[in-house]
Amino acid sequence: MSAPAVAAPRLCLTVAGSDSGGGAGIQADLKTMQALGVHGMSVLTAVTAQNSTGVHGVWELPTEAVTAQYRAVVDDMGVHAVKTGMLSSAALVETVAGLLAGTDAPAVVDPVGVSKHGDPLLAASALDAVRTLLLPAATVATPNLDEVAQLTGVRVESEDDMRRAADAVLGFGPRWALIKGGHLDAGGGEAVDLLTDGTEEHWLRAPRHDNRHTHGTGCTLASAVAAGLARGLTVPEAVTAAKEYVTPAIAAGFPLGSGIGPVDHAWRWRS
Protein backbone atom coordinates (compact mmCIF):
# COMPACT_ATOMS: atom_id res chain seq x y z
CA MET A 1 0.00 0.00 0.00
CA SER A 2 1.51 3.31 -1.06
CA ALA A 3 1.91 6.18 1.36
CA PRO A 4 -0.60 9.01 1.00
CA ALA A 5 0.56 11.96 -1.07
CA VAL A 6 1.93 14.86 0.94
CA ALA A 7 0.59 18.27 0.00
CA ALA A 8 3.29 20.71 -1.07
CA PRO A 9 3.68 23.84 1.09
CA ARG A 10 3.07 27.30 -0.28
CA LEU A 11 5.87 28.63 -2.47
CA CYS A 12 7.84 31.84 -1.92
CA LEU A 13 10.61 33.12 -4.20
CA THR A 14 13.40 35.51 -3.24
CA VAL A 15 15.28 37.50 -5.87
CA ALA A 16 18.31 38.92 -4.09
CA GLY A 17 22.05 38.87 -3.50
CA SER A 18 24.04 36.37 -1.49
CA ASP A 19 25.51 37.27 1.91
CA SER A 20 28.47 34.96 2.52
CA GLY A 21 28.16 35.63 6.27
CA GLY A 22 24.63 34.20 6.29
CA GLY A 23 22.93 37.11 8.06
CA ALA A 24 21.19 38.94 5.24
CA GLY A 25 20.30 38.51 1.57
CA ILE A 26 19.29 35.18 0.08
CA GLN A 27 20.43 33.31 3.18
CA ALA A 28 18.27 35.36 5.56
CA ASP A 29 15.32 35.16 3.17
CA LEU A 30 15.39 31.38 2.94
CA LYS A 31 15.83 30.96 6.71
CA THR A 32 12.83 33.22 7.29
CA MET A 33 10.65 31.39 4.78
CA GLN A 34 11.54 28.04 6.34
CA ALA A 35 10.77 29.34 9.83
CA LEU A 36 7.36 30.56 8.67
CA GLY A 37 6.31 27.33 6.99
CA VAL A 38 6.65 28.11 3.28
CA HIS A 39 9.00 26.58 0.72
CA GLY A 40 11.68 29.09 -0.19
CA MET A 41 13.12 29.30 -3.71
CA SER A 42 15.83 31.65 -4.92
CA VAL A 43 17.09 33.72 -7.82
CA LEU A 44 20.61 34.97 -7.17
CA THR A 45 21.36 38.48 -8.47
CA ALA A 46 24.84 39.04 -7.05
CA VAL A 47 27.55 37.41 -4.95
CA THR A 48 29.02 39.44 -2.09
CA ALA A 49 32.07 38.83 0.04
CA GLN A 50 30.53 39.89 3.31
CA ASN A 51 31.07 39.38 7.03
CA SER A 52 30.24 41.07 10.32
CA THR A 53 32.39 44.10 9.48
CA GLY A 54 30.97 44.95 6.06
CA VAL A 55 30.77 44.18 2.35
CA HIS A 56 34.23 43.55 0.91
CA GLY A 57 33.32 42.76 -2.70
CA VAL A 58 30.30 42.54 -5.01
CA TRP A 59 30.02 40.53 -8.23
CA GLU A 60 26.77 41.06 -10.13
CA LEU A 61 25.29 38.23 -12.18
CA PRO A 62 24.35 38.80 -15.85
CA THR A 63 20.71 39.57 -16.52
CA GLU A 64 20.51 36.40 -18.63
CA ALA A 65 21.41 34.33 -15.56
CA VAL A 66 18.80 36.09 -13.44
CA THR A 67 16.09 35.58 -16.07
CA ALA A 68 17.03 31.92 -16.55
CA GLN A 69 16.83 31.20 -12.80
CA TYR A 70 13.48 32.98 -12.50
CA ARG A 71 11.91 31.23 -15.48
CA ALA A 72 13.26 27.82 -14.40
CA VAL A 73 11.56 28.14 -11.03
CA VAL A 74 8.31 29.92 -11.87
CA ASP A 75 7.51 28.09 -15.11
CA ASP A 76 7.96 24.64 -13.55
CA MET A 77 7.05 25.01 -9.87
CA GLY A 78 4.89 28.11 -9.79
CA VAL A 79 5.03 30.72 -7.03
CA HIS A 80 2.62 32.22 -4.49
CA ALA A 81 4.64 35.34 -3.58
CA VAL A 82 7.90 36.98 -4.65
CA LYS A 83 10.31 39.09 -2.59
CA THR A 84 13.04 41.23 -4.15
CA GLY A 85 16.14 42.47 -2.38
CA MET A 86 19.54 43.58 -3.68
CA LEU A 87 19.34 44.65 -7.32
CA SER A 88 22.53 46.60 -7.75
CA SER A 89 22.21 48.02 -11.28
CA ALA A 90 19.64 49.58 -13.58
CA ALA A 91 19.87 46.55 -15.87
CA LEU A 92 19.00 44.17 -13.03
CA VAL A 93 16.17 46.40 -11.82
CA GLU A 94 14.69 46.58 -15.32
CA THR A 95 15.00 42.81 -15.79
CA VAL A 96 13.38 41.91 -12.47
CA ALA A 97 10.61 44.50 -12.86
CA GLY A 98 9.72 42.93 -16.20
CA LEU A 99 9.65 39.46 -14.67
CA LEU A 100 7.40 40.62 -11.82
CA ALA A 101 5.02 42.30 -14.25
CA GLY A 102 4.47 38.95 -15.95
CA THR A 103 3.93 36.97 -12.74
CA ASP A 104 0.51 36.52 -11.18
CA ALA A 105 1.64 36.65 -7.55
CA PRO A 106 2.03 39.40 -4.94
CA ALA A 107 5.46 41.04 -4.84
CA VAL A 108 7.26 42.49 -1.83
CA VAL A 109 9.92 44.98 -2.94
CA ASP A 110 12.68 45.77 -0.44
CA PRO A 111 14.52 48.62 -2.22
CA VAL A 112 17.92 47.80 -0.74
CA GLY A 113 20.21 50.83 -0.95
CA VAL A 114 22.92 50.30 1.65
CA SER A 115 24.05 47.48 3.90
CA LYS A 116 23.75 47.54 7.69
CA HIS A 117 27.38 48.68 7.72
CA GLY A 118 26.76 51.61 5.35
CA ASP A 119 28.15 49.97 2.21
CA PRO A 120 26.33 51.03 -0.99
CA LEU A 121 24.41 48.18 -2.65
CA LEU A 122 22.49 50.13 -5.30
CA ALA A 123 24.09 52.22 -8.05
CA ALA A 124 22.87 55.82 -8.21
CA SER A 125 22.09 55.22 -11.89
CA ALA A 126 19.55 52.55 -10.87
CA LEU A 127 17.39 54.83 -8.72
CA ASP A 128 15.19 56.01 -11.58
CA ALA A 129 14.54 52.41 -12.64
CA VAL A 130 13.54 51.54 -9.07
CA ARG A 131 11.13 54.48 -9.00
CA THR A 132 9.59 54.04 -12.45
CA LEU A 133 9.70 50.27 -13.01
CA LEU A 134 10.20 48.28 -9.80
CA LEU A 135 8.00 50.13 -7.30
CA PRO A 136 4.97 50.13 -9.65
CA ALA A 137 5.23 46.31 -9.73
CA ALA A 138 5.14 46.04 -5.93
CA THR A 139 2.23 44.86 -3.83
CA VAL A 140 4.18 46.13 -0.81
CA ALA A 141 7.29 48.32 -0.79
CA THR A 142 9.35 48.15 2.43
CA PRO A 143 11.90 50.99 2.54
CA ASN A 144 13.73 51.98 5.71
CA LEU A 145 14.26 55.66 6.47
CA ASP A 146 17.58 55.88 4.62
CA GLU A 147 16.02 54.29 1.54
CA VAL A 148 13.03 56.65 1.77
CA ALA A 149 15.42 59.61 1.69
CA GLN A 150 17.36 58.07 -1.21
CA LEU A 151 14.22 57.45 -3.27
CA THR A 152 12.03 60.43 -2.38
CA GLY A 153 14.17 63.09 -0.70
CA VAL A 154 11.88 63.02 2.35
CA ARG A 155 13.83 63.12 5.63
CA VAL A 156 11.91 61.40 8.42
CA GLU A 157 12.35 62.78 11.93
CA SER A 158 8.85 62.24 13.35
CA GLU A 159 5.80 60.05 12.91
CA ASP A 160 4.14 62.81 10.85
CA ASP A 161 7.14 62.64 8.53
CA MET A 162 6.47 58.92 8.14
CA ARG A 163 3.08 59.79 6.66
CA ARG A 164 4.74 62.17 4.18
CA ALA A 165 7.28 59.48 3.32
CA ALA A 166 4.54 56.92 2.72
CA ASP A 167 2.67 59.32 0.42
CA ALA A 168 5.86 59.95 -1.54
CA VAL A 169 6.58 56.23 -1.93
CA LEU A 170 2.97 55.46 -2.90
CA GLY A 171 3.33 58.14 -5.57
CA PHE A 172 5.62 55.76 -7.45
CA GLY A 173 2.90 53.14 -7.73
CA PRO A 174 3.11 50.32 -5.15
CA ARG A 175 -0.25 49.24 -3.71
CA TRP A 176 1.04 49.49 -0.13
CA ALA A 177 3.99 51.22 1.51
CA LEU A 178 5.55 49.91 4.72
CA ILE A 179 7.76 52.67 6.14
CA LYS A 180 10.15 51.04 8.61
CA GLY A 181 10.84 53.41 11.49
CA GLY A 182 13.39 51.35 13.38
CA HIS A 183 15.98 54.14 12.97
CA LEU A 184 13.59 56.86 14.18
CA ASP A 185 15.02 58.44 17.32
CA ALA A 186 11.66 60.06 18.06
CA GLY A 187 10.22 56.58 18.59
CA GLY A 188 11.77 56.45 22.04
CA GLY A 189 11.42 52.98 23.49
CA GLU A 190 9.36 51.75 20.54
CA ALA A 191 10.18 50.58 17.01
CA VAL A 192 7.38 52.14 14.98
CA ASP A 193 6.40 51.19 11.42
CA LEU A 194 3.65 52.61 9.23
CA LEU A 195 1.73 50.52 6.71
CA THR A 196 -0.66 52.34 4.40
CA ASP A 197 -2.26 52.15 0.98
CA GLY A 198 -3.14 55.84 1.06
CA THR A 199 -6.56 55.14 2.57
CA GLU A 200 -5.99 52.72 5.44
CA GLU A 201 -3.31 53.38 8.06
CA HIS A 202 -1.83 50.70 10.28
CA TRP A 203 0.72 51.71 12.92
CA LEU A 204 2.80 48.80 14.15
CA ARG A 205 4.59 49.27 17.45
CA ALA A 206 6.94 46.96 19.29
CA PRO A 207 9.53 47.36 22.04
CA ARG A 208 12.89 48.65 20.85
CA HIS A 209 15.54 46.14 21.92
CA ASP A 210 18.96 47.37 22.99
CA ASN A 211 20.88 44.95 20.80
CA ARG A 212 23.44 46.00 18.20
CA HIS A 213 23.30 42.63 16.43
CA THR A 214 20.62 43.48 13.87
CA HIS A 215 22.23 42.45 10.57
CA GLY A 216 19.56 41.23 8.15
CA THR A 217 16.58 42.90 9.80
CA GLY A 218 15.21 44.43 6.59
CA CYS A 219 15.64 41.28 4.51
CA THR A 220 14.03 39.23 7.24
CA LEU A 221 11.00 41.50 7.61
CA ALA A 222 10.35 41.70 3.86
CA SER A 223 10.70 37.92 3.51
CA ALA A 224 8.33 37.38 6.41
CA VAL A 225 5.76 39.63 4.71
CA ALA A 226 6.16 37.65 1.49
CA ALA A 227 5.77 34.38 3.39
CA GLY A 228 2.51 35.65 4.88
CA LEU A 229 1.20 36.69 1.46
CA ALA A 230 2.17 33.29 0.05
CA ARG A 231 0.06 31.70 2.81
CA GLY A 232 -2.95 33.76 1.72
CA LEU A 233 -2.90 36.47 4.39
CA THR A 234 -4.02 39.99 3.54
CA VAL A 235 -1.32 42.67 3.40
CA PRO A 236 -2.14 44.06 6.90
CA GLU A 237 -2.26 40.51 8.32
CA ALA A 238 1.03 39.56 6.65
CA VAL A 239 2.82 42.69 7.86
CA THR A 240 1.52 42.28 11.41
CA ALA A 241 2.64 38.64 11.50
CA ALA A 242 6.04 39.64 10.05
CA LYS A 243 6.53 42.25 12.77
CA GLU A 244 5.64 39.66 15.41
CA TYR A 245 8.30 37.33 13.96
CA VAL A 246 11.12 39.84 13.45
CA THR A 247 10.86 41.62 16.84
CA PRO A 248 11.92 38.54 18.89
CA ALA A 249 14.49 37.74 16.17
CA ILE A 250 16.09 41.15 16.83
CA ALA A 251 15.96 40.61 20.59
CA ALA A 252 17.77 37.28 20.09
CA GLY A 253 20.39 38.67 17.70
CA PHE A 254 23.78 37.26 18.57
CA PRO A 255 27.45 38.28 18.24
CA LEU A 256 29.28 36.77 15.29
CA GLY A 257 32.75 37.83 14.21
CA SER A 258 34.14 41.17 15.29
CA GLY A 259 31.36 43.44 14.03
CA ILE A 260 27.55 43.43 13.83
CA GLY A 261 25.98 40.00 14.26
CA PRO A 262 22.73 38.76 12.71
CA VAL A 263 19.20 38.52 14.00
CA ASP A 264 18.26 34.99 15.08
CA HIS A 265 15.93 33.45 12.50
CA ALA A 266 15.60 30.33 14.64
CA TRP A 267 14.59 32.12 17.85
CA ARG A 268 11.41 30.03 18.17
CA TRP A 269 13.42 26.82 18.43
CA ARG A 270 15.97 28.32 20.83
CA SER A 271 13.41 29.90 23.16
C-alpha positions as CSV (number, residue, x, y, z in Angstrom):
1,M,0.0,0.0,0.0
2,S,1.5,3.3,-1.1
3,A,1.9,6.2,1.4
4,P,-0.6,9.0,1.0
5,A,0.6,12.0,-1.1
6,V,1.9,14.9,0.9
7,A,0.6,18.3,0.0
8,A,3.3,20.7,-1.1
9,P,3.7,23.8,1.1
10,R,3.1,27.3,-0.3
11,L,5.9,28.6,-2.5
12,C,7.8,31.8,-1.9
13,L,10.6,33.1,-4.2
14,T,13.4,35.5,-3.2
15,V,15.3,37.5,-5.9
16,A,18.3,38.9,-4.1
17,G,22.0,38.9,-3.5
18,S,24.0,36.4,-1.5
19,D,25.5,37.3,1.9
20,S,28.5,35.0,2.5
21,G,28.2,35.6,6.3
22,G,24.6,34.2,6.3
23,G,22.9,37.1,8.1
24,A,21.2,38.9,5.2
25,G,20.3,38.5,1.6
26,I,19.3,35.2,0.1
27,Q,20.4,33.3,3.2
28,A,18.3,35.4,5.6
29,D,15.3,35.2,3.2
30,L,15.4,31.4,2.9
31,K,15.8,31.0,6.7
32,T,12.8,33.2,7.3
33,M,10.6,31.4,4.8
34,Q,11.5,28.0,6.3
35,A,10.8,29.3,9.8
36,L,7.4,30.6,8.7
37,G,6.3,27.3,7.0
38,V,6.6,28.1,3.3
39,H,9.0,26.6,0.7
40,G,11.7,29.1,-0.2
41,M,13.1,29.3,-3.7
42,S,15.8,31.6,-4.9
43,V,17.1,33.7,-7.8
44,L,20.6,35.0,-7.2
45,T,21.4,38.5,-8.5
46,A,24.8,39.0,-7.0
47,V,27.5,37.4,-5.0
48,T,29.0,39.4,-2.1
49,A,32.1,38.8,0.0
50,Q,30.5,39.9,3.3
51,N,31.1,39.4,7.0
52,S,30.2,41.1,10.3
53,T,32.4,44.1,9.5
54,G,31.0,44.9,6.1
55,V,30.8,44.2,2.4
56,H,34.2,43.5,0.9
57,G,33.3,42.8,-2.7
58,V,30.3,42.5,-5.0
59,W,30.0,40.5,-8.2
60,E,26.8,41.1,-10.1
61,L,25.3,38.2,-12.2
62,P,24.4,38.8,-15.8
63,T,20.7,39.6,-16.5
64,E,20.5,36.4,-18.6
65,A,21.4,34.3,-15.6
66,V,18.8,36.1,-13.4
67,T,16.1,35.6,-16.1
68,A,17.0,31.9,-16.5
69,Q,16.8,31.2,-12.8
70,Y,13.5,33.0,-12.5
71,R,11.9,31.2,-15.5
72,A,13.3,27.8,-14.4
73,V,11.6,28.1,-11.0
74,V,8.3,29.9,-11.9
75,D,7.5,28.1,-15.1
76,D,8.0,24.6,-13.6
77,M,7.1,25.0,-9.9
78,G,4.9,28.1,-9.8
79,V,5.0,30.7,-7.0
80,H,2.6,32.2,-4.5
81,A,4.6,35.3,-3.6
82,V,7.9,37.0,-4.6
83,K,10.3,39.1,-2.6
84,T,13.0,41.2,-4.1
85,G,16.1,42.5,-2.4
86,M,19.5,43.6,-3.7
87,L,19.3,44.6,-7.3
88,S,22.5,46.6,-7.7
89,S,22.2,48.0,-11.3
90,A,19.6,49.6,-13.6
91,A,19.9,46.5,-15.9
92,L,19.0,44.2,-13.0
93,V,16.2,46.4,-11.8
94,E,14.7,46.6,-15.3
95,T,15.0,42.8,-15.8
96,V,13.4,41.9,-12.5
97,A,10.6,44.5,-12.9
98,G,9.7,42.9,-16.2
99,L,9.6,39.5,-14.7
100,L,7.4,40.6,-11.8
101,A,5.0,42.3,-14.2
102,G,4.5,39.0,-16.0
103,T,3.9,37.0,-12.7
104,D,0.5,36.5,-11.2
105,A,1.6,36.7,-7.6
106,P,2.0,39.4,-4.9
107,A,5.5,41.0,-4.8
108,V,7.3,42.5,-1.8
109,V,9.9,45.0,-2.9
110,D,12.7,45.8,-0.4
111,P,14.5,48.6,-2.2
112,V,17.9,47.8,-0.7
113,G,20.2,50.8,-1.0
114,V,22.9,50.3,1.6
115,S,24.0,47.5,3.9
116,K,23.8,47.5,7.7
117,H,27.4,48.7,7.7
118,G,26.8,51.6,5.4
119,D,28.2,50.0,2.2
120,P,26.3,51.0,-1.0
121,L,24.4,48.2,-2.7
122,L,22.5,50.1,-5.3
123,A,24.1,52.2,-8.0
124,A,22.9,55.8,-8.2
125,S,22.1,55.2,-11.9
126,A,19.6,52.5,-10.9
127,L,17.4,54.8,-8.7
128,D,15.2,56.0,-11.6
129,A,14.5,52.4,-12.6
130,V,13.5,51.5,-9.1
131,R,11.1,54.5,-9.0
132,T,9.6,54.0,-12.4
133,L,9.7,50.3,-13.0
134,L,10.2,48.3,-9.8
135,L,8.0,50.1,-7.3
136,P,5.0,50.1,-9.6
137,A,5.2,46.3,-9.7
138,A,5.1,46.0,-5.9
139,T,2.2,44.9,-3.8
140,V,4.2,46.1,-0.8
141,A,7.3,48.3,-0.8
142,T,9.3,48.2,2.4
143,P,11.9,51.0,2.5
144,N,13.7,52.0,5.7
145,L,14.3,55.7,6.5
146,D,17.6,55.9,4.6
147,E,16.0,54.3,1.5
148,V,13.0,56.7,1.8
149,A,15.4,59.6,1.7
150,Q,17.4,58.1,-1.2
151,L,14.2,57.5,-3.3
152,T,12.0,60.4,-2.4
153,G,14.2,63.1,-0.7
154,V,11.9,63.0,2.4
155,R,13.8,63.1,5.6
156,V,11.9,61.4,8.4
157,E,12.4,62.8,11.9
158,S,8.9,62.2,13.3
159,E,5.8,60.1,12.9
160,D,4.1,62.8,10.9
161,D,7.1,62.6,8.5
162,M,6.5,58.9,8.1
163,R,3.1,59.8,6.7
164,R,4.7,62.2,4.2
165,A,7.3,59.5,3.3
166,A,4.5,56.9,2.7
167,D,2.7,59.3,0.4
168,A,5.9,59.9,-1.5
169,V,6.6,56.2,-1.9
170,L,3.0,55.5,-2.9
171,G,3.3,58.1,-5.6
172,F,5.6,55.8,-7.4
173,G,2.9,53.1,-7.7
174,P,3.1,50.3,-5.2
175,R,-0.2,49.2,-3.7
176,W,1.0,49.5,-0.1
177,A,4.0,51.2,1.5
178,L,5.6,49.9,4.7
179,I,7.8,52.7,6.1
180,K,10.1,51.0,8.6
181,G,10.8,53.4,11.5
182,G,13.4,51.4,13.4
183,H,16.0,54.1,13.0
184,L,13.6,56.9,14.2
185,D,15.0,58.4,17.3
186,A,11.7,60.1,18.1
187,G,10.2,56.6,18.6
188,G,11.8,56.5,22.0
189,G,11.4,53.0,23.5
190,E,9.4,51.7,20.5
191,A,10.2,50.6,17.0
192,V,7.4,52.1,15.0
193,D,6.4,51.2,11.4
194,L,3.7,52.6,9.2
195,L,1.7,50.5,6.7
196,T,-0.7,52.3,4.4
197,D,-2.3,52.2,1.0
198,G,-3.1,55.8,1.1
199,T,-6.6,55.1,2.6
200,E,-6.0,52.7,5.4
201,E,-3.3,53.4,8.1
202,H,-1.8,50.7,10.3
203,W,0.7,51.7,12.9
204,L,2.8,48.8,14.1
205,R,4.6,49.3,17.5
206,A,6.9,47.0,19.3
207,P,9.5,47.4,22.0
208,R,12.9,48.7,20.8
209,H,15.5,46.1,21.9
210,D,19.0,47.4,23.0
211,N,20.9,44.9,20.8
212,R,23.4,46.0,18.2
213,H,23.3,42.6,16.4
214,T,20.6,43.5,13.9
215,H,22.2,42.5,10.6
216,G,19.6,41.2,8.1
217,T,16.6,42.9,9.8
218,G,15.2,44.4,6.6
219,C,15.6,41.3,4.5
220,T,14.0,39.2,7.2
221,L,11.0,41.5,7.6
222,A,10.4,41.7,3.9
223,S,10.7,37.9,3.5
224,A,8.3,37.4,6.4
225,V,5.8,39.6,4.7
226,A,6.2,37.6,1.5
227,A,5.8,34.4,3.4
228,G,2.5,35.7,4.9
229,L,1.2,36.7,1.5
230,A,2.2,33.3,0.0
231,R,0.1,31.7,2.8
232,G,-3.0,33.8,1.7
233,L,-2.9,36.5,4.4
234,T,-4.0,40.0,3.5
235,V,-1.3,42.7,3.4
236,P,-2.1,44.1,6.9
237,E,-2.3,40.5,8.3
238,A,1.0,39.6,6.7
239,V,2.8,42.7,7.9
240,T,1.5,42.3,11.4
241,A,2.6,38.6,11.5
242,A,6.0,39.6,10.1
243,K,6.5,42.3,12.8
244,E,5.6,39.7,15.4
245,Y,8.3,37.3,14.0
246,V,11.1,39.8,13.5
247,T,10.9,41.6,16.8
248,P,11.9,38.5,18.9
249,A,14.5,37.7,16.2
250,I,16.1,41.1,16.8
251,A,16.0,40.6,20.6
252,A,17.8,37.3,20.1
253,G,20.4,38.7,17.7
254,F,23.8,37.3,18.6
255,P,27.4,38.3,18.2
256,L,29.3,36.8,15.3
257,G,32.7,37.8,14.2
258,S,34.1,41.2,15.3
259,G,31.4,43.4,14.0
260,I,27.6,43.4,13.8
261,G,26.0,40.0,14.3
262,P,22.7,38.8,12.7
263,V,19.2,38.5,14.0
264,D,18.3,35.0,15.1
265,H,15.9,33.5,12.5
266,A,15.6,30.3,14.6
267,W,14.6,32.1,17.9
268,R,11.4,30.0,18.2
269,W,13.4,26.8,18.4
270,R,16.0,28.3,20.8
271,S,13.4,29.9,23.2
